Amino acid sequence: MTRWKTVAVTAALMVAAWVPAVDAQTTPPAPAPPAPVPNPQVQQDRRELRRDQRDLSQDRRDVRRDRRDVVRDTRDIRSDRRDVAGDWKDIRQDAKQLRQDKAAGNSAAVKKDRADLRQDGREIRGDRRDLSQDKRDRRGDVRDLRADNRDRRADRHEVNQDKAKLYKDKKTASK
């Protein structure tokens, strides 16, 4: 008898599971609720906000790049100043050697010392030229950095305005 009860209960459960499935297949689906009509002003505000945020992130990248350029130029200026100082040291040593060779009456050494002095003079002029070029580069990079910071602040202001407009338009659309 227990076996018959088990079969009967199992059959009842299968029928209970089968009837809603059949009913779901035969009845048409319920109509979807109407989609909310998007407010074109909200969409426009979102587009402007995304555009301004992209501009802002580009300005941040520009500022970082300009800062790296300024640091690199500052490092180059220090290096050029060291080179100039080293060249002056060479000139002083060559001048001292020239005086010693003149006092000793060694004409071949005097010729060599004069050639060394000329070469050191050329090197110092080249190093000074590099130094002045690096200073100009740094000034230009600082100018770019300031301009990019101004752009970043302006874009940040636009982003904030667009967020406020979007909030206002969403609030009016929901009423």
Z-matrix of the N, CA and C atoms (Angstrom, degrees):
N
C 1 1.422
C 2 1.533 1 110.82
N 3 1.249 2 117.30 1 -33.13
C 4 1.444 3 121.52 2 -178.97
C 5 1.516 4 110.09 3 -65.11
N 6 1.316 5 114.67 4 -35.95
C 7 1.448 6 117.39 5 -179.90
C 8 1.519 7 110.26 6 -64.56
N 9 1.334 8 118.43 7 -40.64
C 10 1.450 9 121.66 8 -179.98
C 11 1.524 10 111.55 9 -66.24
N 12 1.321 11 115.70 10 -34.32
C 13 1.458 12 119.04 11 178.19
C 14 1.538 13 110.01 12 -67.41
N 15 1.310 14 115.59 13 -40.37
C 16 1.466 15 119.95 14 -179.93
C 17 1.527 16 109.93 15 -64.23
N 18 1.334 17 116.40 16 -42.91
C 19 1.460 18 120.10 17 179.60
C 20 1.537 19 109.61 18 -64.64
N 21 1.305 20 117.15 19 -41.62
C 22 1.459 21 120.66 20 -178.13
C 23 1.535 22 110.65 21 -66.03
N 24 1.313 23 116.78 22 -42.93
C 25 1.467 24 119.81 23 -179.68
C 26 1.522 25 110.06 24 -66.88
N 27 1.310 26 116.92 25 -41.15
C 28 1.465 27 120.91 26 179.00
C 29 1.522 28 109.93 27 -62.82
N 30 1.314 29 117.11 28 -42.88
C 31 1.464 30 120.79 29 179.09
C 32 1.529 31 110.18 30 -63.91
N 33 1.289 32 116.52 31 -40.00
C 34 1.471 33 119.50 32 179.88
C 35 1.527 34 110.69 33 -65.01
N 36 1.304 35 116.05 34 -39.35
C 37 1.470 36 119.64 35 178.16
C 38 1.526 37 111.17 36 -65.89
N 39 1.322 38 116.28 37 -39.71
C 40 1.469 39 119.23 38 179.60
C 41 1.522 40 110.91 39 -65.79
N 42 1.297 41 115.91 40 -40.88
C 43 1.464 42 119.71 41 178.78
C 44 1.525 43 109.24 42 -65.42
N 45 1.325 44 117.03 43 -39.80
C 46 1.458 45 120.29 44 -179.55
C 47 1.529 46 110.97 45 -64.53
N 48 1.330 47 117.37 46 -34.80
C 49 1.460 48 120.84 47 178.58
C 50 1.521 49 111.09 48 -78.56
N 51 1.345 50 116.86 49 -30.09
C 52 1.455 51 120.71 50 -174.33
C 53 1.526 52 111.91 51 -78.68
N 54 1.274 53 118.85 52 -35.80
C 55 1.464 54 122.29 53 -174.36
C 56 1.534 55 111.16 54 -63.80
N 57 1.358 56 120.73 55 -47.52
C 58 1.476 57 117.52 56 178.35
C 59 1.524 58 112.72 57 -65.58
N 60 1.340 59 117.69 58 -31.71
C 61 1.461 60 119.69 59 179.21
C 62 1.522 61 110.26 60 -67.02
N 63 1.317 62 117.24 61 -40.60
C 64 1.461 63 120.79 62 178.60
C 65 1.518 64 109.41 63 -67.75
N 66 1.308 65 116.24 64 -40.51
C 67 1.450 66 120.10 65 179.96
C 68 1.535 67 110.92 66 -63.51
N 69 1.336 68 116.74 67 -37.87
C 70 1.469 69 120.91 68 179.66
C 71 1.512 70 110.90 69 -67.20
N 72 1.330 71 116.93 70 -31.45
C 73 1.458 72 119.49 71 179.90
C 74 1.523 73 112.08 72 -76.40
N 75 1.328 74 116.82 73 -28.88
C 76 1.458 75 118.68 74 -174.77
C 77 1.526 76 113.24 75 -92.03
N 78 1.326 77 118.64 76 -25.64
C 79 1.457 78 119.54 77 -178.99
C 80 1.522 79 109.63 78 -90.46
N 81 1.309 80 117.56 79 141.72
C 82 1.474 81 119.01 80 179.14
C 83 1.540 82 109.85 81 -69.57
N 84 1.333 83 116.33 82 152.17
C 85 1.471 84 118.37 83 -179.97
C 86 1.530 85 110.64 84 -66.39
N 87 1.304 86 114.48 85 152.32
C 88 1.464 87 119.87 86 179.90
C 89 1.525 88 108.51 87 -68.50
N 90 1.306 89 117.39 88 142.72
C 91 1.471 90 118.70 89 -179.26
C 92 1.533 91 110.11 90 -65.08
N 93 1.317 92 114.34 91 141.28
C 94 1.463 93 120.24 92 179.74
C 95 1.520 94 109.11 93 -71.33
N 96 1.307 95 115.74 94 146.66
C 97 1.466 96 117.16 95 177.56
C 98 1.524 97 109.14 96 -63.88
N 99 1.293 98 117.45 97 149.23
C 100 1.471 99 119.19 98 -177.58
C 101 1.539 100 110.05 99 -61.88
N 102 1.317 101 114.64 100 136.34
C 103 1.465 102 120.09 101 179.98
C 104 1.527 103 108.54 102 -69.13
N 105 1.321 104 115.43 103 139.55
C 106 1.467 105 116.48 104 178.58
C 107 1.528 106 110.05 105 -65.25
N 108 1.293 107 115.63 106 139.40
C 109 1.457 108 121.06 107 179.96
C 110 1.533 109 107.27 108 -78.25
N 111 1.354 110 116.37 109 120.13
C 112 1.470 111 117.64 110 -178.87
C 113 1.522 112 110.81 111 -69.19
N 114 1.282 113 113.94 112 140.26
C 115 1.464 114 120.65 113 178.63
C 116 1.531 115 107.65 114 -78.10
N 117 1.323 116 119.38 115 121.57
C 118 1.475 117 120.24 116 -177.68
C 119 1.528 118 112.90 117 -63.16
N 120 1.323 119 116.78 118 -29.40
C 121 1.459 120 118.61 119 179.17
C 122 1.530 121 110.70 120 -69.01
N 123 1.328 122 117.28 121 -38.15
C 124 1.465 123 121.13 122 178.16
C 125 1.526 124 109.35 123 -65.27
N 126 1.330 125 116.14 124 -42.43
C 127 1.466 126 119.33 125 178.82
C 128 1.528 127 110.52 126 -62.53
N 129 1.315 128 116.50 127 -42.83
C 130 1.466 129 120.77 128 178.89
C 131 1.530 130 110.22 129 -62.27
N 132 1.324 131 116.55 130 -43.25
C 133 1.464 132 120.20 131 178.80
C 134 1.524 133 111.38 132 -62.29
N 135 1.315 134 116.62 133 -39.66
C 136 1.467 135 119.95 134 178.02
C 137 1.526 136 111.10 135 -63.40
N 138 1.342 137 115.61 136 -43.05
C 139 1.471 138 118.85 137 178.49
C 140 1.528 139 110.96 138 -61.45
N 141 1.330 140 115.78 139 -45.41
C 142 1.470 141 119.13 140 179.17
C 143 1.526 142 111.49 141 -62.50
N 144 1.315 143 116.15 142 -39.83
C 145 1.461 144 120.17 143 179.30
C 146 1.529 145 110.49 144 -63.23
N 147 1.321 146 117.31 145 -45.47
C 148 1.476 147 119.87 146 178.51
C 149 1.525 148 111.09 147 -62.50
N 150 1.322 149 116.41 148 -42.25
C 151 1.464 150 120.34 149 179.51
C 152 1.535 151 110.60 150 -62.11
N 153 1.312 152 115.97 151 -45.86
C 154 1.473 153 119.59 152 179.67
C 155 1.520 154 111.50 153 -66.58
N 156 1.318 155 117.95 154 -34.75
C 157 1.461 156 119.99 155 177.27
C 158 1.526 157 110.48 156 -67.43
N 159 1.328 158 116.96 157 -37.07
C 160 1.483 159 119.25 158 175.48
C 161 1.519 160 110.67 159 -64.12
N 162 1.339 161 115.97 160 -43.54
C 163 1.468 162 119.54 161 177.25
C 164 1.524 163 110.95 162 -59.64
N 165 1.310 164 115.91 163 -42.30
C 166 1.462 165 120.66 164 -179.42
C 167 1.524 166 111.06 165 -63.46
N 168 1.319 167 117.41 166 -43.01
C 169 1.478 168 118.86 167 179.89
C 170 1.527 169 110.47 168 -67.68
N 171 1.335 170 118.10 169 -35.45
C 172 1.463 171 120.24 170 175.97
C 173 1.526 172 110.27 171 -64.64
N 174 1.331 173 116.97 172 -40.94
C 175 1.469 174 120.23 173 177.81
C 176 1.525 175 110.96 174 -63.13
N 177 1.317 176 116.83 175 -38.86
C 178 1.476 177 119.30 176 177.45
C 179 1.521 178 110.45 177 -61.99
N 180 1.331 179 116.44 178 -42.74
C 181 1.477 180 119.56 179 178.10
C 182 1.529 181 110.32 180 -62.29
N 183 1.334 182 116.45 181 -42.16
C 184 1.468 183 120.12 182 178.85
C 185 1.525 184 111.26 183 -61.61
N 186 1.326 185 116.75 184 -41.42
C 187 1.461 186 120.48 185 -179.99
C 188 1.530 187 109.82 186 -63.47
N 189 1.327 188 116.40 187 -44.41
C 190 1.477 189 119.02 188 178.92
C 191 1.524 190 111.26 189 -61.81
N 192 1.325 191 116.08 190 -42.32
C 193 1.469 192 119.64 191 179.59
C 194 1.530 193 110.63 192 -64.13
N 195 1.338 194 116.59 193 -42.18
C 196 1.468 195 119.85 194 179.13
C 197 1.523 196 111.18 195 -64.93
N 198 1.325 197 116.80 196 -38.79
C 199 1.471 198 118.63 197 177.56
C 200 1.520 199 110.85 198 -62.54
N 201 1.331 200 116.33 199 -42.02
C 202 1.478 201 119.64 200 177.36
C 203 1.521 202 110.38 201 -61.90
N 204 1.339 203 117.07 202 -40.64
C 205 1.468 204 120.15 203 178.71
C 206 1.519 205 111.59 204 -63.18
N 207 1.329 206 116.61 205 -41.46
C 208 1.463 207 119.97 206 179.66
C 209 1.524 208 109.99 207 -64.08
N 210 1.323 209 116.66 208 -43.28
C 211 1.473 210 120.10 209 179.03
C 212 1.530 211 110.23 210 -62.83
N 213 1.334 212 116.64 211 -42.68
C 214 1.469 213 120.77 212 179.93
C 215 1.528 214 110.33 213 -63.36
N 216 1.338 215 116.81 214 -42.85
C 217 1.465 216 120.36 215 179.47
C 218 1.531 217 111.04 216 -65.70
N 219 1.319 218 116.70 217 -38.87
C 220 1.468 219 119.93 218 177.86
C 221 1.519 220 110.09 219 -62.59
N 222 1.314 221 116.38 220 -41.52
C 223 1.470 222 121.08 221 177.71
C 224 1.534 223 110.52 222 -63.31
N 225 1.336 224 116.38 223 -40.92
C 226 1.469 225 120.19 224 177.84
C 227 1.528 226 111.42 225 -64.01
N 228 1.331 227 115.92 226 -38.96
C 229 1.468 228 119.38 227 179.11
C 230 1.522 229 110.30 228 -62.55
N 231 1.331 230 116.02 229 -44.50
C 232 1.472 231 119.01 230 178.18
C 233 1.522 232 111.05 231 -60.55
N 234 1.309 233 116.20 232 -43.40
C 235 1.470 234 120.77 233 179.83
C 236 1.526 235 110.68 234 -62.23
N 237 1.350 236 116.37 235 -43.45
C 238 1.470 237 119.97 236 179.30
C 239 1.529 238 111.16 237 -64.69
N 240 1.322 239 116.43 238 -38.06
C 241 1.472 240 118.86 239 178.05
C 242 1.528 241 110.44 240 -64.35
N 243 1.319 242 116.42 241 -39.78
C 244 1.478 243 119.32 242 176.76
C 245 1.528 244 110.50 243 -62.90
N 246 1.342 245 115.96 244 -41.31
C 247 1.468 246 119.57 245 178.82
C 248 1.523 247 111.01 246 -61.72
N 249 1.326 248 116.43 247 -43.56
C 250 1.472 249 120.32 248 179.47
C 251 1.528 250 109.75 249 -62.56
N 252 1.322 251 116.31 250 -43.69
C 253 1.471 252 119.38 251 179.77
C 254 1.530 253 110.55 252 -63.19
N 255 1.325 254 116.55 253 -40.40
C 256 1.467 255 120.20 254 177.65
C 257 1.521 256 111.87 255 -64.52
N 258 1.349 257 116.30 256 -38.40
C 259 1.467 258 119.91 257 178.42
C 260 1.529 259 110.97 258 -66.21
N 261 1.336 260 116.75 259 -39.18
C 262 1.467 261 119.06 260 177.23
C 263 1.529 262 110.31 261 -63.34
N 264 1.302 263 116.43 262 -37.14
C 265 1.467 264 120.49 263 177.95
C 266 1.533 265 109.67 264 -63.30
N 267 1.334 266 116.41 265 -42.85
C 268 1.471 267 120.21 266 177.67
C 269 1.527 268 111.01 267 -62.43
N 270 1.333 269 116.47 268 -40.95
C 271 1.467 270 120.01 269 179.92
C 272 1.530 271 110.26 270 -63.24
N 273 1.321 272 115.97 271 -43.86
C 274 1.474 273 118.51 272 178.86
C 275 1.534 274 111.26 273 -62.33
N 276 1.323 275 116.33 274 -41.22
C 277 1.469 276 119.29 275 178.97
C 278 1.529 277 110.99 276 -65.49
N 279 1.348 278 116.78 277 -42.33
C 280 1.468 279 119.84 278 179.49
C 281 1.533 280 111.13 279 -66.13
N 282 1.338 281 116.68 280 -38.67
C 283 1.472 282 119.49 281 178.01
C 284 1.533 283 110.39 282 -64.64
N 285 1.305 284 116.81 283 -40.19
C 286 1.471 285 121.10 284 178.47
C 287 1.524 286 109.71 285 -63.89
N 288 1.336 287 116.03 286 -43.81
C 289 1.468 288 120.08 287 179.36
C 290 1.527 289 110.76 288 -64.37
N 291 1.348 290 116.34 289 -39.04
C 292 1.462 291 120.53 290 178.08
C 293 1.528 292 110.61 291 -61.44
N 294 1.331 293 117.36 292 -44.70
C 295 1.473 294 120.19 293 178.09
C 296 1.529 295 111.39 294 -61.36
N 297 1.326 296 115.19 295 -40.58
C 298 1.471 297 118.45 296 -179.81
C 299 1.530 298 110.89 297 -66.75
N 300 1.333 299 116.67 298 -42.39
C 301 1.460 300 120.25 299 -179.45
C 302 1.530 301 111.06 300 -68.33
N 303 1.343 302 117.43 301 -34.98
C 304 1.467 303 120.67 302 176.55
C 305 1.521 304 109.70 303 -64.97
N 306 1.326 305 115.44 304 -43.80
C 307 1.470 306 119.58 305 -179.51
C 308 1.525 307 110.65 306 -64.57
N 309 1.329 308 117.40 307 -32.96
C 310 1.460 309 121.27 308 -179.67
C 311 1.522 310 110.79 309 -81.14
N 312 1.352 311 118.37 310 -15.87
C 313 1.456 312 121.81 311 179.38
C 314 1.521 313 112.73 312 80.23
N 315 1.296 314 118.87 313 23.63
C 316 1.462 315 123.46 314 -178.79
C 317 1.535 316 108.05 315 -92.75
N 318 1.370 317 116.41 316 97.26
C 319 1.467 318 120.93 317 -174.06
C 320 1.526 319 112.01 318 -70.31
N 321 1.325 320 121.00 319 -34.17
C 322 1.471 321 122.70 320 179.29
C 323 1.537 322 109.88 321 -66.45
N 324 1.321 323 115.77 322 -41.49
C 325 1.462 324 119.73 323 179.18
C 326 1.526 325 110.68 324 -68.64
N 327 1.359 326 116.93 325 -34.50
C 328 1.466 327 120.94 326 178.24
C 329 1.528 328 109.40 327 -63.75
N 330 1.368 329 116.88 328 -43.01
C 331 1.468 330 120.62 329 178.15
C 332 1.527 331 110.96 330 -60.27
N 333 1.326 332 114.90 331 -45.33
C 334 1.474 333 119.93 332 -179.95
C 335 1.534 334 110.23 333 -63.56
N 336 1.328 335 117.10 334 -41.21
C 337 1.462 336 120.58 335 -179.87
C 338 1.530 337 111.39 336 -64.79
N 339 1.331 338 116.68 337 -39.12
C 340 1.470 339 119.70 338 177.89
C 341 1.529 340 110.87 339 -65.10
N 342 1.334 341 115.89 340 -40.95
C 343 1.474 342 119.73 341 177.37
C 344 1.532 343 110.22 342 -62.77
N 345 1.343 344 116.27 343 -40.27
C 346 1.467 345 119.74 344 177.85
C 347 1.527 346 110.80 345 -63.68
N 348 1.329 347 116.56 346 -40.04
C 349 1.470 348 120.13 347 178.60
C 350 1.522 349 111.35 348 -63.41
N 351 1.353 350 116.44 349 -42.41
C 352 1.466 351 119.77 350 177.95
C 353 1.539 352 110.44 351 -61.54
N 354 1.337 353 115.33 352 -44.25
C 355 1.467 354 119.58 353 179.86
C 356 1.539 355 111.17 354 -62.57
N 357 1.328 356 116.08 355 -42.73
C 358 1.467 357 119.24 356 178.17
C 359 1.524 358 111.33 357 -65.39
N 360 1.320 359 117.77 358 -35.38
C 361 1.464 360 121.26 359 176.39
C 362 1.525 361 111.05 360 -63.45
N 363 1.344 362 116.40 361 -42.09
C 364 1.481 363 119.83 362 176.82
C 365 1.530 364 110.51 363 -62.42
N 366 1.326 365 115.62 364 -42.77
C 367 1.473 366 118.90 365 -179.23
C 368 1.523 367 111.44 366 -63.45
N 369 1.332 368 116.37 367 -41.03
C 370 1.470 369 118.63 368 -178.85
C 371 1.524 370 110.48 369 -68.05
N 372 1.338 371 117.67 370 -36.70
C 373 1.469 372 119.43 371 176.68
C 374 1.529 373 110.33 372 -64.32
N 375 1.320 374 116.26 373 -41.81
C 376 1.476 375 119.74 374 177.69
C 377 1.527 376 111.76 375 -63.38
N 378 1.338 377 115.94 376 -42.15
C 379 1.465 378 119.24 377 179.64
C 380 1.527 379 111.10 378 -67.09
N 381 1.331 380 117.24 379 -36.61
C 382 1.465 381 119.88 380 177.15
C 383 1.532 382 110.59 381 -66.68
N 384 1.322 383 115.52 382 -38.86
C 385 1.469 384 119.92 383 177.42
C 386 1.539 385 109.34 384 -61.71
N 387 1.339 386 116.02 385 -45.61
C 388 1.463 387 119.70 386 177.94
C 389 1.523 388 111.39 387 -61.01
N 390 1.328 389 115.67 388 -41.19
C 391 1.458 390 120.39 389 179.72
C 392 1.523 391 110.99 390 -62.41
N 393 1.314 392 117.52 391 -46.09
C 394 1.471 393 119.40 392 -179.51
C 395 1.530 394 110.73 393 -67.08
N 396 1.339 395 117.65 394 -36.13
C 397 1.468 396 120.33 395 176.88
C 398 1.531 397 110.84 396 -64.55
N 399 1.327 398 116.59 397 -42.30
C 400 1.465 399 119.68 398 178.58
C 401 1.526 400 111.17 399 -65.49
N 402 1.328 401 117.34 400 -35.37
C 403 1.462 402 119.86 401 176.94
C 404 1.528 403 110.51 402 -65.07
N 405 1.351 404 116.09 403 -41.77
C 406 1.471 405 119.18 404 177.78
C 407 1.533 406 110.16 405 -64.18
N 408 1.344 407 116.48 406 -42.22
C 409 1.465 408 119.78 407 178.50
C 410 1.526 409 111.13 408 -60.01
N 411 1.314 410 115.67 409 -42.37
C 412 1.462 411 119.75 410 -178.85
C 413 1.523 412 110.25 411 -65.20
N 414 1.332 413 117.38 412 -42.98
C 415 1.466 414 119.69 413 178.12
C 416 1.528 415 110.82 414 -59.80
N 417 1.334 416 115.86 415 -42.38
C 418 1.463 417 119.32 416 178.00
C 419 1.521 418 111.99 417 -64.05
N 420 1.335 419 116.19 418 -40.45
C 421 1.465 420 119.30 419 179.41
C 422 1.522 421 111.64 420 -68.08
N 423 1.314 422 117.62 421 -36.42
C 424 1.467 423 120.53 422 176.63
C 425 1.522 424 109.47 423 -65.68
N 426 1.333 425 116.25 424 -40.48
C 427 1.467 426 120.53 425 177.45
C 428 1.539 427 109.84 426 -61.54
N 429 1.348 428 116.77 427 -43.88
C 430 1.464 429 120.32 428 177.80
C 431 1.528 430 111.31 429 -62.68
N 432 1.318 431 115.52 430 -40.41
C 433 1.461 432 119.61 431 179.79
C 434 1.522 433 110.85 432 -61.76
N 435 1.323 434 116.71 433 -43.53
C 436 1.468 435 120.00 434 178.24
C 437 1.532 436 111.35 435 -62.18
N 438 1.328 437 115.34 436 -44.02
C 439 1.470 438 119.27 437 -179.90
C 440 1.531 439 110.32 438 -63.42
N 441 1.338 440 117.12 439 -42.53
C 442 1.466 441 119.76 440 179.46
C 443 1.523 442 111.29 441 -66.72
N 444 1.311 443 117.40 442 -34.90
C 445 1.466 444 119.78 443 176.01
C 446 1.521 445 110.48 444 -65.54
N 447 1.334 446 116.97 445 -39.72
C 448 1.473 447 119.82 446 176.81
C 449 1.528 448 109.96 447 -62.60
N 450 1.346 449 116.49 448 -44.25
C 451 1.469 450 120.04 449 178.43
C 452 1.531 451 110.82 450 -61.10
N 453 1.325 452 115.72 451 -42.02
C 454 1.463 453 119.88 452 -179.11
C 455 1.527 454 110.53 453 -62.60
N 456 1.333 455 116.81 454 -43.04
C 457 1.466 456 119.73 455 178.91
C 458 1.532 457 110.84 456 -64.80
N 459 1.324 458 117.08 457 -40.55
C 460 1.472 459 120.29 458 179.03
C 461 1.530 460 110.30 459 -64.89
N 462 1.329 461 116.84 460 -42.80
C 463 1.464 462 119.89 461 178.99
C 464 1.527 463 111.12 462 -66.74
N 465 1.321 464 116.86 463 -37.18
C 466 1.462 465 119.94 464 177.20
C 467 1.532 466 109.50 465 -61.68
N 468 1.333 467 115.82 466 -40.99
C 469 1.462 468 120.54 467 177.84
C 470 1.531 469 110.55 468 -62.47
N 471 1.329 470 116.99 469 -43.32
C 472 1.470 471 120.85 470 178.76
C 473 1.522 472 111.31 471 -63.38
N 474 1.326 473 116.95 472 -40.84
C 475 1.467 474 120.07 473 178.59
C 476 1.530 475 109.49 474 -60.81
N 477 1.320 476 116.51 475 -44.74
C 478 1.461 477 119.46 476 179.92
C 479 1.531 478 111.30 477 -63.31
N 480 1.332 479 116.99 478 -40.34
C 481 1.464 480 119.79 479 177.66
C 482 1.521 481 111.05 480 -64.39
N 483 1.343 482 116.31 481 -42.10
C 484 1.468 483 119.54 482 179.84
C 485 1.528 484 111.32 483 -65.51
N 486 1.324 485 117.17 484 -36.14
C 487 1.466 486 119.45 485 177.13
C 488 1.529 487 109.89 486 -64.33
N 489 1.318 488 116.41 487 -41.53
C 490 1.466 489 120.14 488 179.68
C 491 1.526 490 110.44 489 -64.93
N 492 1.352 491 117.13 490 -43.12
C 493 1.467 492 120.42 491 178.62
C 494 1.525 493 110.94 492 -62.10
N 495 1.345 494 115.95 493 -43.51
C 496 1.459 495 120.70 494 -179.52
C 497 1.524 496 109.96 495 -61.79
N 498 1.315 497 116.81 496 -44.77
C 499 1.468 498 120.84 497 179.17
C 500 1.530 499 110.48 498 -61.05
N 501 1.320 500 115.99 499 -44.73
C 502 1.474 501 120.68 500 -179.06
C 503 1.531 502 110.38 501 -63.34
N 504 1.355 503 116.68 502 -44.69
C 505 1.451 504 119.76 503 -178.36
C 506 1.533 505 111.47 504 -68.85
N 507 1.319 506 117.68 505 -35.79
C 508 1.476 507 119.62 506 176.90
C 509 1.520 508 109.85 507 -65.24
N 510 1.325 509 114.81 508 -40.14
C 511 1.472 510 119.30 509 -178.55
C 512 1.523 511 110.64 510 -65.22
N 513 1.327 512 116.83 511 -42.44
C 514 1.478 513 119.29 512 179.89
C 515 1.521 514 110.78 513 -71.87
N 516 1.334 515 118.47 514 -30.50
C 517 1.463 516 121.45 515 -179.76
C 518 1.529 517 111.22 516 -71.49
N 519 1.338 518 116.37 517 -30.39
C 520 1.451 519 118.96 518 -177.76
C 521 1.524 520 112.58 519 -79.98
N 522 1.324 521 119.05 520 -12.71
C 523 1.474 522 121.87 521 -179.33
C 524 1.489 523 111.92 522 -79.69
